């Protein structure tokens, strides 16, 4: 069986690895518009400021693919899928490639808005290595001193934290009332904000930009409250837009994302979609755990391994952001509800906050912010029966 994967981000890479995990015989071809093999996007801020090299970013080498008999075509765009004949057209080579199964792992693009000034220089998004190189060049060639990051998500915060090492004044603004509102409750977010401010970052929450100012080059922004602020670079980190242009061109059903069923199939059974480009039950996920889970399930279905149908991905964030450890499991609850127990440990001076929600003796969600390593106990026991005494001891360690 010949399986073609379009895209070499986390979804495409996971799919390829999952195929090889179960099968040595199936032919695998990865086609990507990127010029590089699979690399770490979360490390792009470190690359931008010179803390990591390009080689540090790249997670899989030529030899890795060669040793696993996986063919990779980089710098290639697919401009059409012939669904009836089961083949794709590679634009640059002007050739058709046949497939038995096709996985669309086309990912997403950074959301970038004109804010009334679409042609002004000095407005960027960070999504790829090429983006990082452009931002780096602009900073050094234009004497940039004051930077506004629009978007207080994970990448926006990480980007601001790294850019301050270049002796830049960094402001992060977010339209939401507090940072990481999808992952954190208000109290934990407030503590994270204090931590970031202690690292010389300016945080503005509940703030909307009305217009980007400047003629040739950006000079600042006008906020919706009428206030104007001066900046000489703007980085828009306002989330993602699923990459669905290929699907739409070939009449594969897509709304905000490519519509899939519980086995990640499009309406064409031999065409699957996984990762940031996917829409399932009306939802877009856009998180690494979802990309991994979807790709593994799709491959298992392709290989007739009878996977459990997909029902959605449990929210799970585990990383080091801006030098502090953060684990978010499940959705944050602001208040304790009937039948629930919320255990917490907070030390504002140490920027430490641990909150765990338990319902019917089961660990339902957790928010853990700590400058030190976070115990895996909470991840391992998520959704399982737990002893309240053990949980209380763990959050106070």
Order of alpha helices (4+ residues) and beta strands (2+ residues): beta-alpha-beta-alpha-alpha-alpha-beta-beta-beta-beta-beta-beta-beta-alpha-beta-alpha-beta-alpha-beta-beta-beta-beta-beta-beta-alpha-beta-beta-beta-beta-alpha-beta-beta-beta-beta-beta-alpha-alpha
